[in-house]
């Protein structure tokens, strides 16, 4: 009788590795890694990771998850070297960060980390990040060259028109995009030069509403405004139908404090010196540099609706601006989706809203209906697909009025 040797099954190869100072500080990460990979992952400290990533076995890794918190900021050089080594070896990198400063975080992302997930981990966030890094990168699309701008000579004194929604979904981006387009197409022969800046670094939708790509050049410019000159600013812009120049939001979701007041001031000054009108789509969140934009603005549009959230947010904003002695006289309130003329009680409700807020609602925009959604989804302004839409007509009137007032003031 022959004895058959019982072969022990080889353990499955390790697919991923967490790298951190102490993995026990990230217990939620342990749970999610086990849920995603079972036993096919390991954990290393920073010094051990540097040795392991240099070995041939590391080439089998699918990704590494670098988990850091505020105590690791002093070690940022070591962490950056680990990410750089992993990227050079073709290993994807996910950064798990808790209370890390924006500049440190984006320094690491700039080195080639594919994903960022905040800690504590939101439900499903690690799973989604892993799915994204497993998706093959699309073929790179050649970035269009900045067009020759015959009138952008760097000697204009453009009018700054920020647009700020007092709550999500009030139509601020739709208004900003269509206002910029109406200004840019006021005349076939002598239309003003218009620039549209998307300052919503997280959920900016200007690129979606105009079907424009998001480019790495935007992030590069935002993080290096101290060296930005006229040429680099214009190169970061994208043309829409050769009539409107657009600074889209970055490709990745970024903290709003990635840029500071000085950065914003430099960008606005460059835009003003090259364009007749600078329309700015602002985030609904009030940040440190909101004051900078308000001070630079000629008119600051605030969009609201006939609901309690808009009213309460308007009161909070007005109170905050007055407390800081900021120029509230620049604010212009626009009521979107205003009551129709057939609504017999509509005028009374609008009047009571204005009285309760102690404001003047100067413009009432009608509900544009499904045509607005269709235009935004197709990446075109309303004027291109629904010229007779009631909302488009009101924005057109406002653009003409603003342009006429500007010309009248300039002629004095």
C-alpha positions in Angstrom: 0.0 0.0 0.0 1.5 3.3 -1.0 1.3 6.4 1.2 0.1 9.5 -0.5 1.5 12.7 0.8 -1.1 15.2 1.8 -0.2 18.5 0.2 -1.1 21.6 2.1 -3.0 24.1 0.1 -1.0 27.2 -0.7 -2.4 30.3 0.8 -4.1 32.7 -1.6 -1.8 35.6 -2.7 -2.2 39.0 -0.9 -4.0 41.5 -3.1 -3.7 44.6 -1.1 -2.0 46.1 1.9 -2.8 48.8 4.4 0.0 51.1 5.3 -0.3 53.2 8.5 1.4 54.1 11.7 -1.0 51.9 13.7 -3.9 50.1 12.0 -5.7 49.8 15.3 -6.4 53.6 15.0 -8.5 52.7 11.9 -10.8 50.0 13.1 -13.4 50.8 10.5 -10.8 50.3 7.8 -10.0 46.8 9.2 -13.6 45.9 9.0 -14.1 47.1 5.4 -10.8 45.5 4.2 -12.0 42.2 5.6 -15.4 42.6 4.0 -13.9 43.4 0.6 -10.8 41.0 0.6 -11.3 38.4 3.3 -7.9 37.2 4.3 -6.2 38.4 1.2 -4.7 41.6 2.6 -2.0 42.6 5.0 -0.8 45.6 7.1 2.5 47.3 7.2 4.0 50.2 9.1 5.7 53.0 7.2 9.3 51.7 7.6 8.3 48.1 6.7 6.3 49.3 3.7 9.4 51.0 2.3 11.3 47.7 2.4 8.4 45.6 1.0 7.5 47.9 -1.9 11.1 47.5 -3.1 10.8 43.7 -3.3 9.6 41.8 -6.4 6.6 40.3 -4.4 5.1 43.8 -4.1 4.4 43.7 -7.8 1.5 41.3 -7.2 -0.4 43.9 -5.2 -3.5 45.3 -6.7 -3.5 48.4 -4.4 -2.3 49.8 -1.2 -4.5 51.8 1.3 -2.4 54.5 3.0 -4.2 55.5 6.2 -3.1 58.8 7.9 -4.3 61.3 10.4 -3.1 64.7 11.7 -0.3 63.1 13.7 1.2 61.8 10.5 1.7 65.2 8.9 5.2 65.4 10.2 5.9 62.2 8.3 4.6 63.5 5.0 8.0 63.1 3.2 8.2 59.4 4.0 4.5 58.9 3.1 5.0 60.7 -0.2 8.0 58.5 -1.0 5.9 55.4 -0.4 3.2 56.6 -2.7 5.7 57.6 -5.4 7.3 54.1 -5.2 4.0 52.3 -5.4 2.9 54.4 -8.5 6.2 53.7 -10.2 5.6 50.0 -9.7 2.1 50.2 -11.1 0.3 49.7 -7.8 -2.8 51.7 -7.3 -3.0 53.9 -4.2 -6.0 54.8 -2.0 -5.5 57.5 0.6 -7.6 57.2 3.8 -7.3 60.5 5.7 -8.6 61.8 8.9 -8.3 65.6 9.7 -5.4 66.1 7.3 -4.8 69.6 6.0 -5.9 70.2 2.4 -2.4 71.0 1.1 -0.9 67.8 2.5 -3.8 65.7 1.1 -3.5 67.2 -2.4 0.3 66.9 -2.3 -0.2 63.2 -1.9 -2.9 63.0 -4.6 -0.7 64.9 -7.0 1.9 62.2 -6.6 -0.5 59.7 -8.3 -2.8 58.4 -5.6 -5.9 57.3 -7.5 -8.6 57.7 -4.7 -9.2 59.7 -1.5 -11.6 58.4 1.1 -12.3 60.4 4.3 -12.1 58.7 7.7 -14.3 57.6 9.5 -15.2 55.7 6.3 -18.7 56.5 5.0 -20.7 53.3 4.3 -19.7 51.7 1.0 -17.0 54.4 0.4 -14.0 51.9 0.4 -16.0 49.5 -1.8 -16.7 52.2 -4.4 -13.1 53.4 -4.4 -11.8 49.8 -5.0 -14.3 49.4 -7.8 -13.1 52.6 -9.4 -9.4 51.7 -9.3 -10.3 48.3 -10.8 -11.9 50.1 -13.8 -9.3 50.6 -16.6 -8.3 54.1 -17.2 -9.9 55.6 -20.3 -7.8 56.6 -23.3 -6.4 60.1 -22.7 -8.2 62.8 -24.7 -6.1 65.5 -26.2 -6.8 68.8 -24.5 -8.0 71.5 -26.9 -5.6 74.3 -27.3 -6.6 77.7 -26.0 -8.0 79.7 -28.9 -6.6 83.0 -30.0 -8.5 85.8 -28.3 -8.3 88.9 -30.4 -9.7 91.2 -27.7 -8.3 89.7 -24.5 -5.3 91.9 -24.2 -5.0 92.0 -20.4 -6.2 95.6 -20.2 -9.9 95.3 -19.6 -11.8 96.2 -16.4 -14.4 93.5 -16.4 -17.7 93.5 -14.5 -17.8 90.8 -11.8 -21.1 89.0 -11.4 -21.1 86.2 -8.9 -24.2 83.9 -8.6 -24.9 82.3 -5.2 -27.7 79.8 -4.5 -29.1 80.2 -1.0 -29.8 76.4 -0.9 -29.2 73.4 -3.1 -31.3 73.0 -6.1 -32.5 76.6 -6.5 -31.0 76.8 -10.0 -28.0 79.0 -9.4 -25.7 77.1 -11.9 -28.4 77.1 -14.5 -28.8 80.8 -14.1 -25.1 81.5 -14.1 -24.5 79.4 -17.3 -27.4 81.0 -19.2 -26.6 84.5 -18.0 -23.0 84.2 -19.2 -24.2 82.8 -22.6 -26.8 85.6 -23.0 -24.1 88.2 -22.3 -21.7 86.6 -24.7 -24.3 86.5 -27.5 -25.9 90.0 -27.1 -24.6 91.1 -30.5 -23.4 89.3 -33.6 -20.9 92.0 -34.4 -19.8 93.5 -31.1 -20.6 91.0 -28.4 -18.8 91.5 -25.1 -16.0 89.1 -24.1 -17.4 86.9 -21.2 -15.7 84.5 -18.9 -17.5 82.0 -16.7 -15.7 80.8 -13.5 -16.9 77.7 -11.7 -15.7 78.1 -8.1 -17.7 75.1 -6.7 -14.6 72.9 -6.3 -16.7 69.9 -5.1 -20.0 69.8 -7.0 -19.4 72.3 -9.8 -21.7 71.5 -12.7 -20.8 74.2 -15.3 -18.7 71.7 -17.3 -21.7 69.3 -17.3 -24.2 72.0 -18.4 -21.9 73.1 -21.3 -20.5 69.6 -22.1 -16.9 70.5 -21.5 -14.2 68.2 -20.2 -12.6 68.8 -16.8 -8.9 69.2 -17.1 -5.8 68.8 -15.0 -4.7 72.2 -16.0 -7.4 73.7 -13.7 -6.0 72.0 -10.6 -2.5 73.0 -11.6 -3.6 76.6 -11.9 -5.6 76.6 -8.6 -2.6 75.3 -6.6 -0.1 77.6 -8.2 -1.8 81.0 -8.4 1.3 82.8 -7.0 3.1 81.9 -10.3 0.1 82.4 -12.5 0.5 84.8 -15.3 -1.9 86.0 -18.1 -0.9 83.1 -20.4 -1.3 80.3 -17.9 -4.7 81.7 -16.8 -5.9 81.8 -20.4 -4.6 78.3 -21.1 -6.7 76.9 -18.2 -9.9 78.2 -19.9 -11.9 76.2 -22.4 -14.0 77.8 -25.2 -17.7 77.1 -25.6 -18.8 77.7 -29.2 -15.9 80.2 -29.5 -18.1 82.8 -27.8 -17.7 82.0 -24.1 -14.6 81.1 -22.1 -15.0 78.8 -19.2 -12.9 77.8 -16.1 -14.5 74.5 -15.2 -14.3 73.0 -11.7 -11.4 70.5 -11.2 -11.7 66.8 -12.2 -11.6 65.6 -8.6 -13.7 66.7 -5.6 -11.5 69.1 -3.6 -11.9 70.9 -0.3 -13.2 74.4 -0.7 -10.3 75.7 1.4 -7.8 74.3 -1.2 -7.7 77.9 -2.4 -7.5 81.0 -0.1 -8.5 84.6 -0.5 -5.3 85.6 -2.2 -5.8 82.8 -4.8 -9.3 83.9 -5.5 -8.3 87.5 -5.8 -5.5 86.7 -8.3 -7.9 84.6 -10.4 -10.6 87.3 -10.5 -8.1 90.0 -11.3 -6.8 88.0 -14.3 -10.3 87.4 -15.5 -11.2 91.1 -15.1 -8.2 92.2 -17.1 -9.1 89.9 -20.0 -12.9 90.0 -20.2 -15.7 92.5 -20.2 -17.9 90.3 -17.9 -16.8 87.7 -15.3 -19.7 85.5 -14.2 -18.8 83.3 -11.1 -20.8 80.3 -10.1 -20.3 80.2 -6.3 -20.7 77.2 -4.0 -23.8 77.4 -1.8 -21.4 77.1 1.2 -20.0 80.3 2.6 -16.2 80.0 2.9 -13.3 82.3 3.9 -12.9 83.6 0.3 -16.6 84.4 -0.1 -15.8 87.8 1.3 -13.1 88.3 -1.4 -15.6 87.6 -4.1 -18.3 89.8 -2.6 -15.8 92.7 -2.3 -14.7 92.2 -5.9 -18.3 92.0 -7.2 -20.2 94.8 -8.9 -23.5 92.9 -8.3 -23.8 89.7 -6.2 -26.8 87.7 -7.3 -28.5 85.5 -4.6 -31.0 82.9 -5.8 -33.8 81.7 -3.6 -37.2 80.0 -3.9 -40.5 80.3 -2.2 -39.7 77.9 0.7 -38.7 78.0 4.3 -35.1 76.8 3.7 -34.3 79.6 1.3 -35.9 82.2 3.7 -34.0 80.9 6.7 -30.7 80.7 4.8 -31.2 84.2 3.5 -31.6 85.5 7.1 -28.5 83.7 8.3 -26.4 85.0 5.4 -27.6 88.6 5.8 -27.0 88.5 9.5 -23.4 87.1 9.0 -22.5 89.7 6.3 -23.8 92.6 8.5 -21.9 91.3 11.5 -18.7 91.5 9.5 -19.6 94.9 8.0 -19.5 93.6 4.5 -21.1 95.4 1.5 -24.7 93.9 1.6 -25.8 96.7 -0.7 -24.3 94.7 -3.6 -26.7 91.8 -3.0 -29.5 91.4 -5.6 -32.2 88.8 -4.8 -33.6 86.7 -7.5 -36.6 84.5 -6.9 -36.5 81.4 -9.1 -39.6 79.3 -10.0 -41.7 82.3 -9.0 -45.5 81.9 -8.8 -47.3 82.1 -12.2 -49.5 85.1 -13.0 -52.5 82.8 -12.8 -51.6 82.2 -9.1 -53.9 84.7 -7.5 -52.2 84.6 -4.2 -48.7 84.5 -5.6 -48.0 88.3 -5.5 -49.0 88.4 -1.9 -46.8 85.6 -0.9 -43.8 87.1 -2.6 -44.5 90.4 -1.0 -44.7 88.9 2.5 -41.4 86.9 1.9 -39.6 90.1 1.0 -41.0 92.0 3.9 -40.2 89.3 6.4 -36.6 89.2 5.1 -36.4 93.0 4.8 -35.1 92.6 1.3 -36.2 93.7 -2.2 -36.8 90.9 -4.7 -35.9 92.6 -8.0 -36.2 89.7 -10.4 -38.7 86.9 -10.5 -37.8 84.0 -12.8 -40.5 81.6 -14.0 -40.2 77.8 -13.9 -38.7 76.8 -17.2 -40.1 73.2 -16.9 -38.6 70.1 -18.5 -36.8 72.1 -21.2 -34.4 73.3 -18.6 -33.5 69.8 -17.4 -33.1 68.7 -21.0 -30.8 71.6 -21.9 -28.6 71.0 -18.9 -28.4 67.2 -19.5 -27.5 67.9 -23.2 -24.8 70.4 -22.3 -26.3 73.4 -24.1 -27.7 76.8 -23.0 -31.4 77.3 -23.2 -31.1 79.8 -26.1 -29.7 77.0 -28.2 -32.6 74.6 -27.8 -35.5 76.5 -26.4 -35.3 80.2 -27.4 -38.9 80.9 -26.5 -38.7 79.3 -23.0 -40.1 81.7 -20.4 -37.0 81.3 -18.2 -34.6 81.9 -21.1 -36.5 85.1 -22.0 -36.2 86.5 -18.5 -32.5 85.8 -18.3 -32.0 87.4 -21.7 -33.8 90.6 -20.5 -31.6 90.7 -17.4 -28.4 90.3 -19.5 -29.5 93.1 -21.8 -30.4 95.3 -18.9 -27.1 94.7 -17.1 -25.1 95.4 -20.3 -27.0 98.6 -21.0 -26.4 99.8 -17.4 -22.8 99.0 -17.7 -22.4 100.9 -21.0 -24.3 103.9 -19.5 -22.0 103.9 -16.5 -18.9 103.6 -18.7 -19.9 106.5 -20.8 -20.2 108.9 -17.9 
